[in-house]
Amino acid sequence: MHHIQNIAKGTSEFISQVASNVPITFAGGTDDDRIGTSFKRIKDAIDENEGELLLGFCDLSSSTMNLEMAAEMSDKDVLLQKVPIVEGAYTAGALLHAGLPFEAVLEQLQELEIDK
């Protein structure tokens, strides 16, 4: 989830190159394609993903807030990752593609966490 649609889309395309077997959805920008976030786009990205346990990556405050709200309204489990989007999503995608257990992926992501 990113404030800029092209960054969200580009990140998704980048990760798809190394994690072709990992279901990836993204949301970026507002409903009228401006910079910002959209609860609806984020909720749709969660709903459209074929997984039941999802990792959520986002950039700033409103995308985090919208992701948390959308996750609460979903039947899926969404684990918010407080890591840099590109690096974190790439790491998760590559490790999941390689067959690492989900818990091992979460441990690797912890090393990338941003405290603030």
FIGURO-942045 format. One record per residue (C-alpha): residue number from 1; x, y, z. Coordinates in nm, 4 decimals. Each point is the difference from the previous one (the first is absolute). Last residue first. Example, Ala and Ser with C-alpha at 12.3 -4.5 7.8 and 13.67 -1.06 7.14 Angstrom:
BEGIN
+-----+----------+----------+----------+
: num :        x :        y :        z :
+-----+----------+----------+----------+
:   2 :   1.3670 :  -0.1060 :   0.7140 :
:   1 :  -0.1370 :  -0.3440 :   0.0660 :
+-----+----------+----------+----------+
end
This chain:
BEGIN
+-----+----------+----------+----------+
: num :        x :        y :        z :
+-----+----------+----------+----------+
: 116 :   0.9347 :   0.4642 :   1.4368 :
: 115 :   0.1744 :  -0.3296 :   0.0680 :
: 114 :   0.0515 :  -0.1031 :  -0.3621 :
: 113 :   0.0125 :  -0.3758 :  -0.0373 :
: 112 :   0.2527 :  -0.1617 :  -0.2369 :
: 111 :   0.1198 :  -0.2677 :   0.2454 :
: 110 :  -0.3615 :  -0.0824 :   0.0780 :
: 109 :  -0.0489 :  -0.0845 :  -0.3682 :
: 108 :   0.2388 :  -0.2949 :   0.0319 :
: 107 :  -0.1985 :  -0.1377 :   0.2949 :
: 106 :  -0.3257 :   0.0410 :  -0.1928 :
: 105 :   0.1469 :  -0.2000 :  -0.2892 :
: 104 :   0.1029 :  -0.2763 :   0.2401 :
: 103 :  -0.3560 :  -0.0104 :   0.1375 :
: 102 :  -0.1411 :  -0.0385 :  -0.3532 :
: 101 :   0.2167 :  -0.3035 :  -0.0693 :
: 100 :   0.2607 :   0.0521 :  -0.2726 :
:  99 :  -0.1004 :  -0.1339 :  -0.3401 :
:  98 :   0.2248 :   0.2020 :  -0.2304 :
:  97 :  -0.3040 :   0.1961 :  -0.1184 :
:  96 :  -0.0756 :   0.0889 :   0.3619 :
:  95 :   0.3560 :   0.1243 :   0.0446 :
:  94 :  -0.0029 :   0.2042 :  -0.3214 :
:  93 :  -0.3392 :   0.1540 :   0.0727 :
:  92 :   0.0807 :   0.0873 :   0.3601 :
:  91 :   0.3346 :   0.1581 :  -0.0866 :
:  90 :  -0.1470 :   0.1934 :  -0.2924 :
:  89 :  -0.2916 :   0.1203 :   0.2134 :
:  88 :   0.2365 :   0.1153 :   0.2721 :
:  87 :   0.2524 :   0.1696 :  -0.2276 :
:  86 :  -0.2640 :   0.1751 :  -0.2089 :
:  85 :  -0.2256 :   0.1002 :   0.2867 :
:  84 :   0.2510 :   0.0957 :   0.2697 :
:  83 :  -0.1076 :  -0.1966 :   0.3080 :
:  82 :  -0.2843 :   0.0300 :   0.2484 :
:  81 :  -0.1797 :  -0.3110 :  -0.1268 :
:  80 :  -0.3744 :  -0.0120 :   0.0597 :
:  79 :  -0.1245 :  -0.3574 :   0.0290 :
:  78 :  -0.3327 :  -0.0466 :  -0.1758 :
:  77 :  -0.2141 :  -0.2973 :   0.1024 :
:  76 :  -0.2902 :  -0.0352 :  -0.2381 :
:  75 :  -0.3658 :   0.0390 :   0.0987 :
:  74 :   0.0355 :   0.3691 :  -0.0780 :
:  73 :  -0.1413 :   0.3038 :   0.1778 :
:  72 :   0.2879 :   0.0188 :   0.2488 :
:  71 :   0.2472 :  -0.0271 :  -0.2882 :
:  70 :  -0.1641 :   0.2957 :  -0.1741 :
:  69 :   0.0326 :   0.2109 :   0.3159 :
:  68 :   0.3682 :  -0.0936 :   0.0493 :
:  67 :   0.0768 :   0.0618 :  -0.3675 :
:  66 :  -0.1744 :   0.3382 :   0.0140 :
:  65 :   0.2024 :   0.1049 :   0.3061 :
:  64 :   0.3264 :  -0.1200 :  -0.1523 :
:  63 :  -0.0787 :   0.1738 :  -0.3295 :
:  62 :  -0.0879 :   0.3137 :   0.1946 :
:  61 :   0.3227 :  -0.0049 :   0.2030 :
:  60 :   0.2635 :  -0.0767 :  -0.2591 :
:  59 :   0.1455 :  -0.2682 :  -0.2280 :
:  58 :  -0.1873 :  -0.3278 :   0.0126 :
:  57 :   0.0694 :  -0.3739 :  -0.0050 :
:  56 :  -0.2631 :  -0.2585 :   0.0895 :
:  55 :   0.0826 :  -0.3703 :   0.0265 :
:  54 :  -0.2982 :  -0.2217 :  -0.0636 :
:  53 :  -0.1448 :  -0.3177 :   0.1499 :
:  52 :  -0.3084 :  -0.1160 :  -0.1918 :
:  51 :   0.1630 :   0.0249 :  -0.3407 :
:  50 :  -0.1834 :   0.0509 :  -0.3298 :
:  49 :   0.0484 :   0.3765 :   0.0072 :
:  48 :  -0.3045 :   0.1797 :  -0.1388 :
:  47 :  -0.1499 :   0.0725 :   0.3439 :
:  46 :   0.3207 :   0.1556 :   0.1337 :
:  45 :   0.0508 :   0.2109 :  -0.3124 :
:  44 :  -0.3677 :   0.1051 :   0.0109 :
:  43 :   0.0374 :   0.1146 :   0.3617 :
:  42 :   0.3065 :   0.2063 :  -0.0967 :
:  41 :  -0.1735 :   0.1550 :  -0.2995 :
:  40 :  -0.3086 :   0.0776 :   0.2102 :
:  39 :   0.2014 :   0.1546 :   0.2854 :
:  38 :   0.1670 :   0.2274 :  -0.2520 :
:  37 :   0.3378 :   0.1605 :   0.0486 :
:  36 :   0.1715 :   0.3157 :  -0.1169 :
:  35 :   0.1465 :   0.1360 :  -0.3212 :
:  34 :  -0.2762 :   0.0430 :  -0.2557 :
:  33 :  -0.1633 :  -0.2707 :  -0.2077 :
:  32 :  -0.3652 :   0.0949 :   0.0658 :
:  31 :  -0.0466 :  -0.2900 :   0.2436 :
:  30 :   0.3218 :   0.1013 :   0.1743 :
:  29 :   0.3480 :  -0.1358 :  -0.0532 :
:  28 :   0.1341 :  -0.3494 :   0.0357 :
:  27 :  -0.1302 :  -0.3468 :   0.0647 :
:  26 :   0.1744 :  -0.3293 :  -0.0638 :
:  25 :  -0.0631 :  -0.3695 :  -0.0483 :
:  24 :   0.2550 :  -0.2798 :   0.0005 :
:  23 :  -0.0612 :  -0.3757 :   0.0043 :
:  22 :   0.3390 :  -0.1755 :   0.0342 :
:  21 :   0.0866 :  -0.2529 :  -0.2736 :
:  20 :   0.1764 :   0.2538 :  -0.2233 :
:  19 :   0.2209 :   0.1201 :   0.2824 :
:  18 :   0.3121 :   0.1484 :  -0.1567 :
:  17 :  -0.1572 :   0.1893 :  -0.2919 :
:  16 :  -0.3269 :   0.0477 :   0.1891 :
:  15 :   0.1960 :   0.2062 :   0.2522 :
:  14 :   0.0901 :   0.2596 :  -0.2612 :
:  13 :  -0.3531 :   0.0133 :  -0.1416 :
:  12 :  -0.1467 :   0.0589 :   0.3472 :
:  11 :   0.2580 :   0.2680 :   0.0756 :
:  10 :  -0.0797 :   0.1686 :  -0.3298 :
:   9 :  -0.3732 :  -0.0030 :   0.0747 :
:   8 :   0.0454 :   0.1488 :   0.3473 :
:   7 :   0.2483 :   0.2586 :  -0.1302 :
:   6 :  -0.2302 :   0.0883 :  -0.2903 :
:   5 :  -0.2993 :   0.0388 :   0.2324 :
:   4 :   0.1702 :   0.2507 :   0.2291 :
:   3 :  -0.1185 :   0.0092 :   0.3618 :
:   2 :   0.1048 :  -0.3605 :   0.0455 :
:   1 :  -0.1587 :  -0.3214 :   0.1105 :
+-----+----------+----------+----------+
end
